[in-house]
Amino acid sequence: MKNVKIVVIRKEFYPEFADSYLTEGKEVGPCPLMNVGDEFIYEGSAEMPKGLCPWAWIDIYRGVNALSAGATYAPWNNQDGSQILCCTDGIRPVVFKLEAVNE
């Protein structure tokens, strides 16, 4: 099994959706839990890396686990051993780059 490096590469925020769907509207702003550049290492055992948002972990775990087990996404991805995933918050999603790394 390989370790997987998880890096926050982007945070999005859609204020028009926030105003329409959230009780606090656009004042909530982008995700307060993650920041661009945050890095985490998954070392196996289905254990969430410390500091990672639990909701995001639920969303990206399948991809993390697959890369840890040696999954390949060729020919769809031009960088084998990596994947771009995001959490499922449709108003303020966080985008992650996952990369299999040697232990």
N, C-alpha and C positions, 0 to 999 in steps of 0.2 A: 504494500500500500504506500502511496505517496502522500506527502503533506500537500496542502492546498493553500496558497496565498490568496487572500481575499482583500481587494483594495477598492475603496470608494472612489469612483472616477467622476461621478456627476450627481448633483442634486437638482431636481426639478421642482417647480411650484406653479400651479395653475390657479391664480387668484379668482378667475371668473367661475371656476368650479367651486372653490372654497366659499365664495359668496352665495352660491346657489345651494350648496349641500351641507356646509358645516355650520353649527350653531354660532361659532365665533367668527365665521367668515374669513376674509383674507388676512385678518390680524394674526391668525395662527402661524403664518409664514411657512417656510420650508421645514423639513424634518429637523427637529432640534437634537436628535440623538446621534446622528452621523455627520461627519465632515469630510469634504473632499480631501483625499490623501490618507485617511485612516486606513491602517493595515492590520490584518488579523491572520493568524496561521491556524489552520485546521490540522490537527495531529491524529485524527481518527477517533474511534470509539463513539461516534455520533454525538460527541460533546461539543456544544457551542463554544466558540472562542470567547474568552472573557471580553466584555465591552461591546459585543455585537448586539444589535437590536434583536430581541427574541422574535418579533414578527417577521423581520427580514430573514432571519435564520430559517424559519419555517418555509419561506418562499424559495430560498436558494439552496436548501440542504440537498435536494435531489441532484442538482448539478455538482455540488461540492463532493458528494459521495461518489458520483460517477467518475469524476476526474481523479479522485483518490484511488479508485480501482483500476485506472488506466484507460478510461473511455477515450475514444477519438471522435472528433467531429468533422474529420476530412470526408468528403471534399467541400463541405459547406463553409467551414472556417479556414482561413488561410494561415492561422496560427494554431497548429495542433497542440493540444494540451492546455488550451485556454477556452474560456467562454465568457460572454457578457450576459449578465442577468440583472434583474431588478426586483425590488420588493413590489408587492401588488397594491400599494397605496396609490390610487389613481389621481389623487390631488397633489400629493407631494412625494413622488417616488424617488428612491435612491438607486443609482446604477452602480453595479459592482463588476469588477474584472476578477475572474477566478483563474488561477494558474497553478497547474500541478508542478510541484518542485520536489527535488530529491530530499530525502529525510536528513 
